[in-house]
Amino acid sequence: MKEAAGGHAGYEAAQRILPDIVLLDVMMPALDGFELCAMIKEHPDIDHIPVIMLTARADAESKVKGLDTGADAYLTKPFDSNELEVRIENLLASRRTLQEAFQRHGDAPDAAVSPLSPSLPPTPDAEPELVESIETCIAASFSDPEFGATELAEGIALSPSHLRRKMKMHYDRTPIQLIRYRRLQAGAQLLRNQPDTTIGEVAYAVGFNSQSYFTRSFRDAFGQTPSAYRTEHGS
């Protein structure tokens, strides 16, 4: 658990650390909790992070103001520590649910995500068993933002250099390019099937810590922004 002295320090720490959740007090010097929460929720790199506001202000107007700034939960002091733990676990569980939807091989993203782009299949002369190992390993782990080429190589028991050669031969792509594309395919699937999920939550669920990077990568791959894609293809 990391602590920050004041709102400005908390804002900088959130961008640097990318925590799983932010707990903040409404009453802080220079930058109060309402302002900090709004800043977090307006920043494309950290807007996916759940925010719990803690305050002595029990009036309905303050609670509504907190929720209007984007707070995911609002607890008044004195609060029960067990309630805080439950709120934290529930918020984190909702994020894990999105990730776990794509951590099982049987729930891998559709092969053809969008008519706007190729599905990036392996080349015709690919080795079926190796391709299956690559795809299975990616599907099991790509929602982890730390999963990359090194982890993929370890997962299929190849050296990084051997993996790069095989990827060039079977996909004409680097390992990182394939992982990013599969993440984007999964994101497109979430955009179609989860209309109430925010773009930031989608990005987080498929291994992007930055919504702006997810949006830019999505537009480059599919020719339109995630929001436009959802409007056109959403259920």
C-alpha angles and dihedrals in degrees: 000000000000125000129204127198104230139343099288092050089047092052092051092046092051091056093045100042102029092211124204090240139001124223114192139172120231092222109066131140120260095353117040127209095260091055094044093049091050091049092051093048092048095050111093093212097054107021090105092065113105114239126206116192120209119197147151089225105104098171118117093237092060092047092051090048090052093050091045090059089058103265112161093209136009121204125184123216131282091043132169112256089219090057090051091051091050092049091050093048093047093051093047091045091056089055092047090051090061092048096045090054087073101033093080116080091224089062096051115144120275114275092234108040100170138008085225095072142028117266091235098234122181118270119270094255095052122135104249097211094048092046090051091051091050094048093044092050093049093046091051096051115018094102086068105090089210092059110108144137094304092052091046091052091050091046094057095035098245130126114252091248092049090048091052091052092048092047091052089050098044103032106012085230136100118251091252092051092052094046091050092048093050089049090052091049089053090048090052090051091052091048090054098043104032107053094168094055116100121235089246092054091049091051091049093047094056098046105272116127091189123061091197091055090047091050093047093047092046092052091048092051101040105023097242140065121266090251093052091046091052091049092051101038106022120122 
